[in-house]
């Protein structure tokens, strides 16, 4: 297959896992190339996500690296298999690659956890709320891009709808719930939408109130996307210059602990719904 010019985050992640496997076994790139019948440059391209690898070659490499974790190997094979064109590909060239990467990772996640301090989670936003949020981007977005971002966000939300949707656990701070993006009417509709979404079997919504004396990771938006095996989990955090993706074991462990702590500090699901209901009544 021809090399890729712009690998997705998922493709780059597969390459980085293969490199990690090779280095852990102290196998040189030259040795791996000889084993797989490839030249060294192609090994480098595979590990950078710029070139695909067949299931046969991936399993041969895993065997050569003495990797005995069958669930991990099977998960890597699943990542390496050719995928159907995802709906997000319609936006390629129109929206940033990172925005599309988030949608692809969500589509393959087995479970999702998130923590939001100042914004309602994107997967739980109404169209009016999302539109108001996009109006506060610096520099201001052209109307065409606002429309594209809105359409993309609404399609992303389908990840939580259907028969085989992943579990979604969201911790939302009271500050985010009290923000009035779009005005009082839009804010009330957003709170009512959260209440409706929280009734789905796969959605757990917890509120972290002002009563909490503090919480870890204050001010940071965290999305934790669980893979087929824990080694393939991914953390996505937001910044003013775009999305960042983290996946070293130290980073994953840190954010798992942070989310666990925030969930412990937040209200349970039923009191959270009552809290949101009361906020909506105030508007």
Residue pairs with C-beta under 8 A, 6 or more apart in sequence:
1 51
1 52
3 45
3 50
3 51
4 11
4 49
4 50
4 51
4 52
5 50
6 97
7 15
7 48
7 49
7 50
8 49
8 97
8 100
8 101
8 104
9 97
9 98
9 101
9 104
9 105
9 234
9 245
10 79
10 101
10 104
10 105
10 108
11 49
12 48
12 49
13 49
13 79
13 232
13 234
13 245
13 247
14 49
14 53
14 76
14 79
14 80
15 46
15 47
15 48
15 49
15 50
16 47
16 49
16 247
17 76
17 231
17 232
18 46
18 47
18 53
18 58
18 61
18 76
19 47
21 61
21 62
21 65
21 67
22 29
22 32
22 47
22 61
22 65
24 65
25 64
25 65
25 66
25 67
27 64
27 65
29 40
29 43
29 44
30 40
31 64
32 43
32 61
32 64
33 39
33 40
33 42
33 43
35 60
35 61
35 64
36 43
36 57
36 60
36 61
38 57
42 51
45 51
46 52
46 53
52 80
52 82
53 61
53 80
54 80
55 77
55 80
55 81
58 73
58 76
58 77
58 80
59 73
59 77
62 73
62 76
67 73
69 229
71 228
71 229
72 229
72 231
72 232
74 228
75 227
75 228
75 229
75 231
75 232
76 232
78 228
79 232
86 103
86 104
86 107
87 103
87 155
88 100
88 103
88 104
88 107
88 152
88 155
89 100
91 99
91 100
91 148
91 152
92 100
94 145
94 148
95 145
95 148
95 149
95 152
96 242
98 242
98 243
99 149
99 152
99 243
101 243
101 245
102 156
102 223
102 236
102 243
103 152
103 155
103 156
103 159
105 225
105 234
105 236
105 245
106 112
106 123
106 156
106 159
106 225
107 159
108 227
109 159
109 166
109 225
109 226
109 227
110 166
110 226
110 227
110 228
111 166
111 167
111 168
111 169
111 226
112 123
112 166
112 167
112 168
112 169
112 223
112 224
112 225
112 226
113 168
113 169
113 170
113 223
113 224
113 226
113 259
114 121
114 168
114 169
114 170
114 171
114 221
114 222
114 223
114 224
115 170
115 171
115 172
115 217
115 220
115 221
115 222
115 258
115 259
115 262
116 170
116 171
116 172
116 173
116 176
116 221
117 173
117 175
117 176
117 218
117 219
117 220
117 221
118 173
118 175
118 176
118 179
118 219
118 221
119 133
119 176
119 179
119 221
120 129
120 172
120 176
120 177
120 179
120 190
120 194
121 170
121 172
122 130
122 153
122 156
122 157
123 156
123 157
123 159
123 160
123 168
124 157
124 170
124 193
124 194
124 197
124 203
124 205
125 133
125 153
125 157
125 190
125 193
126 186
126 189
126 190
126 193
127 150
127 154
128 182
128 186
128 189
128 190
129 181
129 182
129 186
129 187
129 189
129 190
129 193
130 149
130 150
130 153
130 154
131 146
131 150
131 182
132 181
132 182
132 183
132 186
133 181
134 141
134 146
134 149
134 150
135 146
136 181
141 149
159 165
159 166
160 166
160 168
160 197
160 200
160 202
160 203
165 202
166 202
166 226
167 202
167 204
168 202
168 203
168 204
169 204
169 206
169 263
170 203
170 204
170 205
170 206
171 206
171 207
171 208
171 259
171 262
171 263
171 266
172 194
172 205
172 206
172 207
172 208
173 207
173 208
173 215
174 207
174 208
174 209
174 210
174 275
175 210
177 191
177 194
177 207
177 276
177 279
178 279
179 187
180 186
180 187
180 283
181 187
181 190
182 190
184 283
187 283
188 280
188 283
191 276
191 277
191 279
191 280
191 283
192 280
194 205
194 276
195 273
195 276
195 277
195 280
197 203
197 205
198 204
198 205
198 269
198 272
198 273
198 276
204 269
205 269
205 272
205 273
205 276
206 263
206 266
206 267
206 268
206 269
206 272
207 266
207 267
207 271
207 272
207 275
207 276
208 215
208 262
208 265
208 266
208 267
209 266
209 267
209 275
212 265
212 266
215 261
215 262
215 265
216 257
216 258
216 261
216 262
217 255
217 258
217 262
220 237
220 238
221 237
221 238
222 235
222 236
222 237
222 255
222 258
222 259
223 235
223 236
223 237
224 233
224 234
224 235
224 255
224 256
224 259
225 233
225 234
225 235
225 236
226 233
227 233
227 234
230 252
231 249
232 247
233 247
233 252
234 245
234 246
234 247
235 245
235 246
235 247
235 251
235 252
235 255
236 243
236 244
236 245
236 246
237 243
237 244
237 246
238 244
246 252
246 255
266 272
267 275
